[in-house]
Amino acid sequence: MKRITPSILVAFLGTLLPSFAQSVAHASRADLKACSACIRAHEEFLASDAMQGRGSGTHDELVAATYIASQLRQYGITPAGDNGGYIQRVPVVRRKVTSAPQLDFTPPAGTTSVAPIVWTYGKDFSAALLAQTEFSGPLRKLGAEKLLSKDAPRIDSGSVVQVIGSDTTKIREAAFAVAGKGAIAVLILVRKQSFEKASKELPRVNDALEDDSGQDLAFNVIRLSESADRALKQVPDGTTVHFRAPFSETKGSTWNAVGILRGTDTALQHQVILLSAHLDHL
Protein backbone atom coordinates (compact mmCIF):
# COMPACT_ATOMS: atom_id res chain seq x y z
CA MET A 1 0.00 0.00 0.00
CA LYS A 2 1.24 3.48 -0.84
CA ARG A 3 2.55 5.36 2.16
CA ILE A 4 0.97 8.63 3.18
CA THR A 5 3.29 11.60 3.41
CA PRO A 6 3.97 12.41 7.09
CA SER A 7 1.76 15.22 8.31
CA ILE A 8 -0.56 16.01 11.16
CA LEU A 9 -3.14 13.77 9.51
CA VAL A 10 -3.16 11.80 12.76
CA ALA A 11 -4.34 14.79 14.78
CA PHE A 12 -6.92 15.80 12.19
CA LEU A 13 -8.45 12.34 12.01
CA GLY A 14 -8.47 12.18 15.77
CA THR A 15 -10.53 15.34 16.14
CA LEU A 16 -12.99 14.85 13.29
CA LEU A 17 -13.30 11.36 11.88
CA PRO A 18 -14.39 9.49 15.02
CA SER A 19 -17.12 12.06 15.62
CA PHE A 20 -18.47 11.76 12.09
CA ALA A 21 -18.19 7.98 12.28
CA GLN A 22 -20.21 7.98 15.47
CA SER A 23 -22.87 10.05 13.77
CA VAL A 24 -22.95 7.68 10.79
CA ALA A 25 -23.39 4.71 13.12
CA HIS A 26 -26.23 6.22 15.15
CA ALA A 27 -28.10 8.60 12.84
CA SER A 28 -29.90 8.62 9.52
CA ARG A 29 -28.49 10.63 6.62
CA ALA A 30 -30.96 13.40 7.38
CA ASP A 31 -29.73 13.62 10.97
CA LEU A 32 -26.01 13.46 10.15
CA LYS A 33 -24.02 15.99 12.17
CA ALA A 34 -20.74 16.31 14.02
CA CYS A 35 -20.58 15.66 17.76
CA SER A 36 -19.10 18.87 19.20
CA ALA A 37 -18.51 17.34 22.64
CA CYS A 38 -16.64 14.43 21.03
CA ILE A 39 -14.46 16.78 19.00
CA ARG A 40 -13.60 18.78 22.10
CA ALA A 41 -12.73 15.64 24.06
CA HIS A 42 -10.31 14.45 21.37
CA GLU A 43 -8.74 17.90 21.06
CA GLU A 44 -8.25 18.22 24.82
CA PHE A 45 -6.19 15.04 24.79
CA LEU A 46 -4.29 15.38 21.49
CA ALA A 47 -3.51 19.09 21.97
CA SER A 48 -2.64 18.81 25.66
CA ASP A 49 0.79 19.56 27.12
CA ALA A 50 1.02 15.86 27.98
CA MET A 51 1.51 15.11 24.26
CA GLN A 52 4.47 17.52 24.06
CA GLY A 53 3.53 18.66 20.57
CA ARG A 54 3.34 15.19 18.97
CA GLY A 55 6.54 15.90 17.06
CA SER A 56 7.11 13.86 13.91
CA GLY A 57 8.83 10.57 14.69
CA THR A 58 8.53 10.93 18.46
CA HIS A 59 7.07 8.52 21.01
CA ASP A 60 4.28 11.05 21.61
CA GLU A 61 3.30 10.87 17.93
CA LEU A 62 3.02 7.09 18.22
CA VAL A 63 0.88 7.48 21.34
CA ALA A 64 -1.41 9.87 19.42
CA ALA A 65 -1.65 7.48 16.48
CA THR A 66 -2.45 4.57 18.82
CA TYR A 67 -5.16 6.62 20.55
CA ILE A 68 -6.75 7.48 17.21
CA ALA A 69 -6.51 3.87 16.06
CA SER A 70 -8.53 2.84 19.11
CA GLN A 71 -11.19 5.39 18.20
CA LEU A 72 -11.33 4.15 14.61
CA ARG A 73 -11.81 0.60 15.82
CA GLN A 74 -14.51 1.67 18.31
CA TYR A 75 -16.55 3.24 15.51
CA GLY A 76 -16.18 0.31 13.15
CA ILE A 77 -13.99 1.95 10.53
CA THR A 78 -12.11 -0.53 8.33
CA PRO A 79 -8.37 -0.64 9.14
CA ALA A 80 -5.96 0.40 6.37
CA GLY A 81 -2.60 0.35 8.13
CA ASP A 82 0.16 -2.23 8.39
CA ASN A 83 -0.50 -5.93 9.15
CA GLY A 84 -4.27 -5.53 9.15
CA GLY A 85 -4.25 -2.78 11.76
CA TYR A 86 -4.68 0.99 11.74
CA ILE A 87 -1.10 2.11 12.39
CA GLN A 88 1.07 2.80 9.36
CA ARG A 89 4.82 3.11 9.94
CA VAL A 90 6.55 5.37 7.44
CA PRO A 91 10.37 5.32 7.10
CA VAL A 92 11.70 8.88 6.89
CA VAL A 93 14.97 10.73 6.57
CA ARG A 94 15.54 13.45 9.17
CA ARG A 95 17.74 16.39 8.25
CA LYS A 96 19.12 18.86 10.78
CA VAL A 97 20.54 22.21 9.71
CA THR A 98 24.02 22.46 11.25
CA SER A 99 25.01 26.05 10.43
CA ALA A 100 23.51 29.24 9.00
CA PRO A 101 21.95 28.83 5.53
CA GLN A 102 22.92 31.10 2.64
CA LEU A 103 20.70 32.79 0.08
CA ASP A 104 22.25 34.30 -3.04
CA PHE A 105 20.99 35.92 -6.22
CA THR A 106 22.64 35.76 -9.65
CA PRO A 107 21.28 38.22 -12.23
CA PRO A 108 20.16 36.95 -15.65
CA ALA A 109 22.80 36.53 -18.35
CA GLY A 110 23.59 39.82 -20.04
CA THR A 111 22.63 41.92 -17.02
CA THR A 112 25.62 44.06 -16.10
CA SER A 113 24.02 46.69 -13.89
CA VAL A 114 23.18 44.27 -11.08
CA ALA A 115 25.93 42.47 -9.15
CA PRO A 116 25.41 39.06 -7.51
CA ILE A 117 23.90 39.35 -4.03
CA VAL A 118 24.61 37.18 -0.99
CA TRP A 119 22.31 37.42 2.02
CA THR A 120 22.99 36.59 5.67
CA TYR A 121 20.68 34.34 7.68
CA GLY A 122 19.13 36.18 10.61
CA LYS A 123 19.89 39.62 9.16
CA ASP A 124 18.29 39.53 5.71
CA PHE A 125 16.22 36.37 5.75
CA SER A 126 15.02 33.40 7.79
CA ALA A 127 13.11 30.23 6.95
CA ALA A 128 9.48 29.68 7.88
CA LEU A 129 9.07 26.32 6.15
CA LEU A 130 11.76 24.12 4.60
CA ALA A 131 11.11 20.95 2.65
CA GLN A 132 14.59 21.00 1.11
CA THR A 133 18.08 21.91 2.25
CA GLU A 134 18.96 23.24 -1.20
CA PHE A 135 16.90 24.66 -4.03
CA SER A 136 17.21 27.19 -6.84
CA GLY A 137 14.95 28.76 -9.42
CA PRO A 138 14.19 31.93 -11.38
CA LEU A 139 12.79 34.86 -9.41
CA ARG A 140 9.33 36.18 -10.21
CA LYS A 141 7.75 39.12 -8.38
CA LEU A 142 3.96 39.13 -8.10
CA GLY A 143 1.51 41.23 -6.08
CA ALA A 144 -0.50 39.59 -3.31
CA GLU A 145 -3.74 41.09 -4.63
CA LYS A 146 -3.08 39.66 -8.09
CA LEU A 147 -2.26 36.21 -6.74
CA LEU A 148 -5.53 36.16 -4.78
CA SER A 149 -7.68 37.36 -7.69
CA LYS A 150 -9.78 35.19 -10.01
CA ASP A 151 -7.41 35.88 -12.89
CA ALA A 152 -4.25 34.96 -10.94
CA PRO A 153 -1.27 34.54 -13.28
CA ARG A 154 0.20 31.18 -14.21
CA ILE A 155 3.34 30.32 -12.23
CA ASP A 156 6.10 28.40 -13.98
CA SER A 157 7.15 25.18 -12.30
CA GLY A 158 10.27 25.56 -10.19
CA SER A 159 10.08 29.33 -9.89
CA VAL A 160 10.78 31.33 -6.72
CA VAL A 161 8.01 33.89 -6.12
CA GLN A 162 8.42 37.10 -4.15
CA VAL A 163 4.98 38.16 -2.94
CA ILE A 164 4.72 41.94 -3.13
CA GLY A 165 2.44 43.91 -0.82
CA SER A 166 2.10 45.79 2.45
CA ASP A 167 -0.77 43.83 4.01
CA THR A 168 0.94 40.92 5.78
CA THR A 169 -2.34 39.00 6.09
CA LYS A 170 -2.85 39.05 2.33
CA ILE A 171 0.81 38.21 1.78
CA ARG A 172 0.37 35.09 3.92
CA GLU A 173 -2.80 34.10 2.06
CA ALA A 174 -1.05 34.59 -1.28
CA ALA A 175 1.89 32.48 -0.12
CA PHE A 176 -0.44 29.56 0.56
CA ALA A 177 -2.04 30.08 -2.87
CA VAL A 178 1.36 29.93 -4.57
CA ALA A 179 2.19 26.63 -2.86
CA GLY A 180 -0.11 24.58 -5.08
CA LYS A 181 0.76 26.22 -8.37
CA GLY A 182 4.22 24.89 -9.18
CA ALA A 183 6.56 27.30 -7.39
CA ILE A 184 9.42 25.72 -5.47
CA ALA A 185 9.60 28.56 -2.93
CA VAL A 186 8.01 31.82 -1.90
CA LEU A 187 9.69 34.91 -0.40
CA ILE A 188 7.50 36.96 1.93
CA LEU A 189 7.84 40.11 4.00
CA VAL A 190 7.35 39.83 7.75
CA ARG A 191 7.34 42.64 10.28
CA LYS A 192 10.45 43.41 12.33
CA GLN A 193 9.32 41.87 15.62
CA SER A 194 8.21 38.60 14.01
CA PHE A 195 11.37 38.44 11.88
CA GLU A 196 13.74 38.95 14.81
CA LYS A 197 11.97 36.34 16.93
CA ALA A 198 12.02 33.73 14.15
CA SER A 199 15.68 34.33 13.27
CA LYS A 200 17.19 33.48 16.64
CA GLU A 201 17.45 29.74 15.88
CA LEU A 202 18.50 27.69 12.88
CA PRO A 203 15.57 26.55 10.74
CA ARG A 204 13.99 23.13 10.91
CA VAL A 205 13.63 20.95 7.82
CA ASN A 206 10.61 18.74 7.25
CA ASP A 207 11.20 15.00 7.37
CA ALA A 208 11.44 13.42 3.92
CA LEU A 209 10.14 10.01 2.86
CA GLU A 210 12.98 7.50 2.64
CA ASP A 211 11.94 6.42 -0.87
CA ASP A 212 11.95 10.05 -2.15
CA SER A 213 8.29 9.89 -3.19
CA GLY A 214 6.34 13.09 -2.79
CA GLN A 215 9.33 15.30 -3.55
CA ASP A 216 7.34 16.93 -6.35
CA LEU A 217 5.25 18.51 -3.58
CA ALA A 218 8.27 20.15 -1.91
CA PHE A 219 7.68 23.79 -1.04
CA ASN A 220 9.76 26.30 0.91
CA VAL A 221 8.81 29.58 2.59
CA ILE A 222 11.51 32.20 3.19
CA ARG A 223 10.87 35.23 5.40
CA LEU A 224 12.41 38.57 4.38
CA SER A 225 13.36 41.47 6.61
CA GLU A 226 11.88 44.82 5.62
CA SER A 227 15.19 46.05 4.18
CA ALA A 228 15.73 42.82 2.21
CA ASP A 229 12.18 42.99 0.84
CA ARG A 230 12.79 46.52 -0.42
CA ALA A 231 16.13 45.56 -1.97
CA LEU A 232 14.73 42.51 -3.73
CA LYS A 233 12.03 44.60 -5.40
CA GLN A 234 14.84 46.25 -7.39
CA VAL A 235 16.22 42.92 -8.63
CA PRO A 236 15.01 41.91 -12.13
CA ASP A 237 12.70 38.97 -12.74
CA GLY A 238 14.62 35.96 -14.00
CA THR A 239 17.37 36.38 -11.41
CA THR A 240 18.45 32.94 -10.17
CA VAL A 241 17.71 32.45 -6.47
CA HIS A 242 19.85 29.80 -4.75
CA PHE A 243 19.29 28.57 -1.19
CA ARG A 244 21.67 26.18 0.57
CA ALA A 245 21.75 24.95 4.18
CA PRO A 246 24.50 22.70 5.58
CA PHE A 247 22.91 19.68 7.27
CA SER A 248 23.34 16.28 8.86
CA GLU A 249 21.07 13.31 8.17
CA THR A 250 19.64 10.38 10.14
CA LYS A 251 16.98 7.75 9.48
CA GLY A 252 13.82 7.38 11.50
CA SER A 253 10.09 6.68 11.35
CA THR A 254 6.80 8.49 11.62
CA TRP A 255 3.34 7.02 12.13
CA ASN A 256 -0.10 7.56 10.65
CA ALA A 257 -3.44 6.22 11.85
CA VAL A 258 -5.31 5.14 8.70
CA GLY A 259 -8.85 3.85 8.21
CA ILE A 260 -11.43 3.52 5.45
CA LEU A 261 -14.92 4.99 5.78
CA ARG A 262 -16.80 3.71 2.75
CA GLY A 263 -19.40 5.76 0.87
CA THR A 264 -22.53 4.62 -0.93
CA ASP A 265 -21.81 5.76 -4.50
CA THR A 266 -20.67 2.64 -6.38
CA ALA A 267 -19.32 4.75 -9.23
CA LEU A 268 -16.72 6.16 -6.81
CA GLN A 269 -15.88 2.93 -5.00
CA HIS A 270 -12.25 2.97 -6.16
CA GLN A 271 -11.63 6.59 -5.18
CA VAL A 272 -10.66 7.99 -1.79
CA ILE A 273 -10.76 11.30 0.02
CA LEU A 274 -7.63 12.00 2.06
CA LEU A 275 -8.24 14.23 5.08
CA SER A 276 -5.25 16.20 6.17
CA ALA A 277 -4.36 19.51 7.80
CA HIS A 278 -1.64 22.13 7.62
CA LEU A 279 0.33 23.95 10.25
CA ASP A 280 0.64 27.71 9.94
CA HIS A 281 4.41 28.26 9.68
CA LEU A 282 4.27 31.79 8.31
C-alpha positions as CSV (number, residue, x, y, z in Angstrom):
1,M,0.0,0.0,0.0
2,K,1.2,3.5,-0.8
3,R,2.6,5.4,2.2
4,I,1.0,8.6,3.2
5,T,3.3,11.6,3.4
6,P,4.0,12.4,7.1
7,S,1.8,15.2,8.3
8,I,-0.6,16.0,11.2
9,L,-3.1,13.8,9.5
10,V,-3.2,11.8,12.8
11,A,-4.3,14.8,14.8
12,F,-6.9,15.8,12.2
13,L,-8.5,12.3,12.0
14,G,-8.5,12.2,15.8
15,T,-10.5,15.3,16.1
16,L,-13.0,14.9,13.3
17,L,-13.3,11.4,11.9
18,P,-14.4,9.5,15.0
19,S,-17.1,12.1,15.6
20,F,-18.5,11.8,12.1
21,A,-18.2,8.0,12.3
22,Q,-20.2,8.0,15.5
23,S,-22.9,10.1,13.8
24,V,-23.0,7.7,10.8
25,A,-23.4,4.7,13.1
26,H,-26.2,6.2,15.1
27,A,-28.1,8.6,12.8
28,S,-29.9,8.6,9.5
29,R,-28.5,10.6,6.6
30,A,-31.0,13.4,7.4
31,D,-29.7,13.6,11.0
32,L,-26.0,13.5,10.2
33,K,-24.0,16.0,12.2
34,A,-20.7,16.3,14.0
35,C,-20.6,15.7,17.8
36,S,-19.1,18.9,19.2
37,A,-18.5,17.3,22.6
38,C,-16.6,14.4,21.0
39,I,-14.5,16.8,19.0
40,R,-13.6,18.8,22.1
41,A,-12.7,15.6,24.1
42,H,-10.3,14.4,21.4
43,E,-8.7,17.9,21.1
44,E,-8.3,18.2,24.8
45,F,-6.2,15.0,24.8
46,L,-4.3,15.4,21.5
47,A,-3.5,19.1,22.0
48,S,-2.6,18.8,25.7
49,D,0.8,19.6,27.1
50,A,1.0,15.9,28.0
51,M,1.5,15.1,24.3
52,Q,4.5,17.5,24.1
53,G,3.5,18.7,20.6
54,R,3.3,15.2,19.0
55,G,6.5,15.9,17.1
56,S,7.1,13.9,13.9
57,G,8.8,10.6,14.7
58,T,8.5,10.9,18.5
59,H,7.1,8.5,21.0
60,D,4.3,11.1,21.6
61,E,3.3,10.9,17.9
62,L,3.0,7.1,18.2
63,V,0.9,7.5,21.3
64,A,-1.4,9.9,19.4
65,A,-1.6,7.5,16.5
66,T,-2.5,4.6,18.8
67,Y,-5.2,6.6,20.5
68,I,-6.8,7.5,17.2
69,A,-6.5,3.9,16.1
70,S,-8.5,2.8,19.1
71,Q,-11.2,5.4,18.2
72,L,-11.3,4.2,14.6
73,R,-11.8,0.6,15.8
74,Q,-14.5,1.7,18.3
75,Y,-16.6,3.2,15.5
76,G,-16.2,0.3,13.2
77,I,-14.0,1.9,10.5
78,T,-12.1,-0.5,8.3
79,P,-8.4,-0.6,9.1
80,A,-6.0,0.4,6.4
81,G,-2.6,0.4,8.1
82,D,0.2,-2.2,8.4
83,N,-0.5,-5.9,9.1
84,G,-4.3,-5.5,9.1
85,G,-4.2,-2.8,11.8
86,Y,-4.7,1.0,11.7
87,I,-1.1,2.1,12.4
88,Q,1.1,2.8,9.4
89,R,4.8,3.1,9.9
90,V,6.5,5.4,7.4
91,P,10.4,5.3,7.1
92,V,11.7,8.9,6.9
93,V,15.0,10.7,6.6
94,R,15.5,13.4,9.2
95,R,17.7,16.4,8.3
96,K,19.1,18.9,10.8
97,V,20.5,22.2,9.7
98,T,24.0,22.5,11.3
99,S,25.0,26.1,10.4
100,A,23.5,29.2,9.0
101,P,21.9,28.8,5.5
102,Q,22.9,31.1,2.6
103,L,20.7,32.8,0.1
104,D,22.2,34.3,-3.0
105,F,21.0,35.9,-6.2
106,T,22.6,35.8,-9.6
107,P,21.3,38.2,-12.2
108,P,20.2,37.0,-15.7
109,A,22.8,36.5,-18.3
110,G,23.6,39.8,-20.0
111,T,22.6,41.9,-17.0
112,T,25.6,44.1,-16.1
113,S,24.0,46.7,-13.9
114,V,23.2,44.3,-11.1
115,A,25.9,42.5,-9.2
116,P,25.4,39.1,-7.5
117,I,23.9,39.3,-4.0
118,V,24.6,37.2,-1.0
119,W,22.3,37.4,2.0
120,T,23.0,36.6,5.7
121,Y,20.7,34.3,7.7
122,G,19.1,36.2,10.6
123,K,19.9,39.6,9.2
124,D,18.3,39.5,5.7
125,F,16.2,36.4,5.7
126,S,15.0,33.4,7.8
127,A,13.1,30.2,6.9
128,A,9.5,29.7,7.9
129,L,9.1,26.3,6.1
130,L,11.8,24.1,4.6
131,A,11.1,21.0,2.6
132,Q,14.6,21.0,1.1
133,T,18.1,21.9,2.2
134,E,19.0,23.2,-1.2
135,F,16.9,24.7,-4.0
136,S,17.2,27.2,-6.8
137,G,14.9,28.8,-9.4
138,P,14.2,31.9,-11.4
139,L,12.8,34.9,-9.4
140,R,9.3,36.2,-10.2
141,K,7.7,39.1,-8.4
142,L,4.0,39.1,-8.1
143,G,1.5,41.2,-6.1
144,A,-0.5,39.6,-3.3
145,E,-3.7,41.1,-4.6
146,K,-3.1,39.7,-8.1
147,L,-2.3,36.2,-6.7
148,L,-5.5,36.2,-4.8
149,S,-7.7,37.4,-7.7
150,K,-9.8,35.2,-10.0
151,D,-7.4,35.9,-12.9
152,A,-4.3,35.0,-10.9
153,P,-1.3,34.5,-13.3
154,R,0.2,31.2,-14.2
155,I,3.3,30.3,-12.2
156,D,6.1,28.4,-14.0
157,S,7.2,25.2,-12.3
158,G,10.3,25.6,-10.2
159,S,10.1,29.3,-9.9
160,V,10.8,31.3,-6.7
161,V,8.0,33.9,-6.1
162,Q,8.4,37.1,-4.2
163,V,5.0,38.2,-2.9
164,I,4.7,41.9,-3.1
165,G,2.4,43.9,-0.8
166,S,2.1,45.8,2.4
167,D,-0.8,43.8,4.0
168,T,0.9,40.9,5.8
169,T,-2.3,39.0,6.1
170,K,-2.9,39.0,2.3
171,I,0.8,38.2,1.8
172,R,0.4,35.1,3.9
173,E,-2.8,34.1,2.1
174,A,-1.1,34.6,-1.3
175,A,1.9,32.5,-0.1
176,F,-0.4,29.6,0.6
177,A,-2.0,30.1,-2.9
178,V,1.4,29.9,-4.6
179,A,2.2,26.6,-2.9
180,G,-0.1,24.6,-5.1
181,K,0.8,26.2,-8.4
182,G,4.2,24.9,-9.2
183,A,6.6,27.3,-7.4
184,I,9.4,25.7,-5.5
185,A,9.6,28.6,-2.9
186,V,8.0,31.8,-1.9
187,L,9.7,34.9,-0.4
188,I,7.5,37.0,1.9
189,L,7.8,40.1,4.0
190,V,7.3,39.8,7.8
191,R,7.3,42.6,10.3
192,K,10.4,43.4,12.3
193,Q,9.3,41.9,15.6
194,S,8.2,38.6,14.0
195,F,11.4,38.4,11.9
196,E,13.7,38.9,14.8
197,K,12.0,36.3,16.9
198,A,12.0,33.7,14.2
199,S,15.7,34.3,13.3
200,K,17.2,33.5,16.6
201,E,17.4,29.7,15.9
202,L,18.5,27.7,12.9
203,P,15.6,26.6,10.7
204,R,14.0,23.1,10.9
205,V,13.6,21.0,7.8
206,N,10.6,18.7,7.2
207,D,11.2,15.0,7.4
208,A,11.4,13.4,3.9
209,L,10.1,10.0,2.9
210,E,13.0,7.5,2.6
211,D,11.9,6.4,-0.9
212,D,11.9,10.1,-2.1
213,S,8.3,9.9,-3.2
214,G,6.3,13.1,-2.8
215,Q,9.3,15.3,-3.6
216,D,7.3,16.9,-6.4
217,L,5.2,18.5,-3.6
218,A,8.3,20.1,-1.9
219,F,7.7,23.8,-1.0
220,N,9.8,26.3,0.9
221,V,8.8,29.6,2.6
222,I,11.5,32.2,3.2
223,R,10.9,35.2,5.4
224,L,12.4,38.6,4.4
225,S,13.4,41.5,6.6
226,E,11.9,44.8,5.6
227,S,15.2,46.0,4.2
228,A,15.7,42.8,2.2
229,D,12.2,43.0,0.8
230,R,12.8,46.5,-0.4
231,A,16.1,45.6,-2.0
232,L,14.7,42.5,-3.7
233,K,12.0,44.6,-5.4
234,Q,14.8,46.2,-7.4
235,V,16.2,42.9,-8.6
236,P,15.0,41.9,-12.1
237,D,12.7,39.0,-12.7
238,G,14.6,36.0,-14.0
239,T,17.4,36.4,-11.4
240,T,18.4,32.9,-10.2
241,V,17.7,32.4,-6.5
242,H,19.8,29.8,-4.7
243,F,19.3,28.6,-1.2
244,R,21.7,26.2,0.6
245,A,21.7,25.0,4.2
246,P,24.5,22.7,5.6
247,F,22.9,19.7,7.3
248,S,23.3,16.3,8.9
249,E,21.1,13.3,8.2
250,T,19.6,10.4,10.1
251,K,17.0,7.7,9.5
252,G,13.8,7.4,11.5
253,S,10.1,6.7,11.3
254,T,6.8,8.5,11.6
255,W,3.3,7.0,12.1
256,N,-0.1,7.6,10.6
257,A,-3.4,6.2,11.8
258,V,-5.3,5.1,8.7
259,G,-8.8,3.9,8.2
260,I,-11.4,3.5,5.4
261,L,-14.9,5.0,5.8
262,R,-16.8,3.7,2.7
263,G,-19.4,5.8,0.9
264,T,-22.5,4.6,-0.9
265,D,-21.8,5.8,-4.5
266,T,-20.7,2.6,-6.4
267,A,-19.3,4.8,-9.2
268,L,-16.7,6.2,-6.8
269,Q,-15.9,2.9,-5.0
270,H,-12.2,3.0,-6.2
271,Q,-11.6,6.6,-5.2
272,V,-10.7,8.0,-1.8
273,I,-10.8,11.3,0.0
274,L,-7.6,12.0,2.1
275,L,-8.2,14.2,5.1
276,S,-5.2,16.2,6.2
277,A,-4.4,19.5,7.8
278,H,-1.6,22.1,7.6
279,L,0.3,23.9,10.2
280,D,0.6,27.7,9.9
281,H,4.4,28.3,9.7
282,L,4.3,31.8,8.3
